Amino acid sequence: MIEYFDLLPEEEQQQLTEVIQTLLKQTFVLERKYEKRTGRFTFNREYRMLSKHLEFLKAYFKIAGMEIAENIPSGVIYIQGAGIAPERLSKLATIYLLILKLIYDEQMASASTSINIYTTLGDMNERVGSFHLLKERPSLTEIKRTLTLLKKYQLVEVLDPLEELESETRIIIYPCINMVLLGEDAKLLLESFQEEKEPEAEQEAVFEAETEEIDEGEEEVKTDGDNE
């Protein structure tokens, strides 16, 4: 395995080392990424480097207890396995991840011609509200931090400045979302979040029932008093 690497030109060795570091940092490498400067999706040279040396990399990552895989239809190369230290997601990041997966699947089911899906921050937050997934509206700082994290792992691309977040802020959902969550997993997780809200709703209903009983009791007392 080392011999394979040693036989590569020095420049290519350096490029391969750098792309391995990139893959370890962000888990996913896309074949095509949106380039803000041109407003188009452009081919990613890092993806080409990984694809070219894929067999070598499979052996390399296997030693560390990881597996490198290429999803050709989605244009994604990624690593998985017990050797990866997972990053702990905040509740908002987890919820956004679920919402993004639902939006992605909906648009792909409507015969989308692209593997990259567009949405807006307003659409995401509206769905969070419709599912009653958060008690309070997250702060702009928390939203920025969450979008930055999702961007780091190549799950989204925020097309408008993060410093000027608003409901019209445009977001691209990359196909890496499919490597993170299956459609059924997203639905089950959403249901689990909603179930957390049910005890609160039941408690509110009990309070309302008790209030009604008290009100009725007061009315009966007043009525009896009037009759006297």
C-alpha positions in Angstrom: 0.0 0.0 0.0 2.8 2.4 0.9 4.6 1.5 -2.3 1.6 2.6 -4.3 1.8 6.1 -2.6 5.6 6.3 -3.0 5.4 5.7 -6.7 3.1 8.7 -7.3 4.7 12.0 -8.4 5.5 14.2 -5.5 2.9 16.8 -6.5 0.2 14.1 -6.7 1.2 12.8 -3.3 0.7 16.2 -1.8 -2.7 16.6 -3.5 -3.8 13.2 -2.3 -2.7 14.0 1.3 -4.7 17.2 1.3 -7.8 15.6 -0.1 -7.7 12.8 2.5 -7.5 15.6 5.2 -10.5 17.3 3.6 -12.5 14.1 3.6 -11.7 13.4 7.3 -12.7 16.9 8.2 -16.1 17.0 6.3 -17.0 13.3 5.7 -18.4 14.0 2.3 -16.9 15.3 -1.0 -19.2 16.3 -3.8 -18.6 15.8 -7.5 -20.1 19.1 -8.3 -20.5 22.1 -6.0 -22.2 25.5 -6.5 -19.7 28.3 -7.2 -21.0 31.7 -6.1 -18.7 33.5 -8.3 -20.1 32.0 -11.5 -23.5 31.1 -10.2 -23.1 27.6 -11.6 -22.3 24.0 -10.4 -18.7 23.3 -11.2 -16.7 20.0 -11.1 -14.7 19.4 -7.9 -11.1 18.4 -8.5 -11.0 16.8 -5.0 -13.7 14.4 -6.1 -11.7 13.4 -9.2 -8.6 12.8 -7.0 -10.5 10.6 -4.6 -12.2 8.6 -7.4 -8.8 8.1 -9.2 -7.2 6.5 -6.1 -10.4 4.9 -4.7 -9.0 1.3 -4.4 -5.9 2.5 -2.6 -8.0 4.7 -0.3 -10.3 1.7 0.5 -7.3 -0.2 1.9 -6.0 2.9 3.6 -9.2 3.7 5.5 -9.9 0.0 6.3 -6.8 0.1 8.6 -8.5 2.8 10.6 -11.8 1.0 10.8 -13.5 3.2 8.2 -15.0 2.6 4.8 -14.8 4.9 1.8 -17.8 4.7 -0.6 -18.7 6.3 -3.8 -22.4 7.0 -4.7 -22.1 7.6 -8.4 -25.7 8.6 -9.1 -25.6 11.3 -6.4 -22.0 12.3 -7.2 -20.8 11.8 -3.6 -17.7 10.1 -2.1 -17.9 9.7 1.7 -16.4 7.8 4.6 -18.3 5.8 7.2 -17.7 3.3 10.0 -16.8 3.0 13.7 -13.5 4.8 13.2 -15.3 8.1 12.7 -15.8 10.3 15.8 -19.4 11.6 15.5 -20.0 15.3 16.1 -22.7 16.0 18.6 -25.6 17.9 17.0 -27.7 20.5 18.7 -31.4 20.0 18.8 -31.9 22.7 16.1 -29.3 21.1 13.9 -31.0 17.7 14.2 -34.4 19.3 13.4 -33.1 21.2 10.4 -31.5 18.0 9.2 -34.9 16.2 9.3 -36.7 19.1 7.6 -34.1 19.3 4.9 -34.4 15.6 4.2 -38.2 15.9 3.9 -37.9 18.9 1.5 -35.4 17.0 -0.6 -37.5 13.9 -0.9 -40.6 15.9 -1.7 -39.0 17.7 -4.5 -37.2 14.7 -5.9 -40.5 12.8 -5.9 -42.0 15.6 -8.1 -39.7 14.6 -11.0 -36.9 17.0 -10.3 -34.3 17.1 -13.0 -31.5 18.0 -10.6 -29.9 16.1 -7.7 -29.5 19.5 -6.0 -32.6 20.9 -4.4 -33.4 24.6 -3.6 -35.3 25.8 -0.6 -35.4 28.9 1.7 -34.9 29.5 5.3 -38.5 30.7 5.6 -39.8 27.4 4.2 -37.6 25.4 6.6 -38.8 27.5 9.6 -42.4 27.3 8.5 -42.2 23.5 8.5 -40.5 23.5 11.9 -43.5 25.5 13.2 -46.1 23.3 11.5 -44.7 20.2 13.2 -44.5 22.0 16.5 -40.9 20.9 17.0 -39.6 23.9 19.0 -41.1 25.7 22.0 -39.3 29.0 21.2 -38.0 30.7 18.0 -34.2 30.1 17.8 -32.0 33.1 17.8 -30.2 34.3 14.6 -26.9 33.4 16.2 -28.1 29.8 16.7 -29.5 29.6 13.2 -26.2 30.9 11.7 -24.2 28.4 13.8 -26.4 25.6 12.6 -26.3 26.5 8.9 -22.5 26.8 9.2 -22.2 23.3 10.6 -24.5 21.8 7.9 -22.4 23.6 5.3 -19.2 22.2 6.8 -20.4 18.7 6.1 -21.5 19.5 2.5 -25.2 19.1 3.3 -26.2 22.6 2.3 -25.0 25.7 0.5 -26.3 29.1 1.7 -26.5 31.3 -1.3 -27.1 34.6 0.5 -24.8 36.2 3.1 -25.2 34.5 6.6 -24.8 38.0 8.1 -28.1 39.0 6.5 -30.3 36.0 7.3 -34.0 36.4 6.5 -36.9 34.2 5.4 -36.0 34.7 1.7 -32.4 33.4 2.3 -31.8 30.7 -0.4 -30.4 27.4 0.4 -29.2 24.5 -1.8 -29.7 21.0 -0.3 -26.9 18.7 -1.6 -27.5 15.0 -2.2 -25.2 14.2 0.8 -28.4 14.4 2.8 -29.3 11.0 1.5 -26.1 9.5 3.0 -27.0 10.9 6.4 -30.7 10.0 6.6 -33.1 7.6 4.9 -36.6 8.9 4.2 -38.1 6.5 6.7 -35.5 7.4 9.4 -36.4 11.0 9.0 -40.1 10.3 9.5 -39.5 8.2 12.6 -37.3 10.9 14.2 -39.8 13.6 13.4 -42.5 11.5 15.1 -40.3 11.1 18.2 -39.9 14.8 18.4 -43.6 15.3 18.1 -44.3 12.7 20.8 -42.2 14.7 23.2 -44.8 17.5 22.8 -47.8 15.3 23.5 -47.5 15.1 27.3 -47.4 18.9 27.3 -50.5 19.1 25.1 -52.3 16.5 27.3 -51.4 18.5 30.4 -52.7 21.7 28.9 -56.0 19.8 28.0 -56.3 18.7 31.7 -55.7 22.2 32.9 -58.4 23.5 30.5 -60.8 20.8 31.7 -60.1 21.7 35.4 -60.7 25.3 34.6 -64.0 24.6 33.0 -65.1 22.5 36.0 -64.2 25.4 38.3 -66.0 27.9 36.2 -69.1 25.7 36.1 -68.9 25.3 39.9 -68.8 29.0 40.3 -71.8 29.5 38.1 -73.8 26.9 40.2 -72.9 28.8 43.4 -73.9 32.1 41.9 -77.2 30.6 40.6 -78.0 29.0 44.0 -77.3 32.4 45.7 -79.6 34.2 43.3 -82.4 31.7 44.0 -82.0 32.3 47.7 
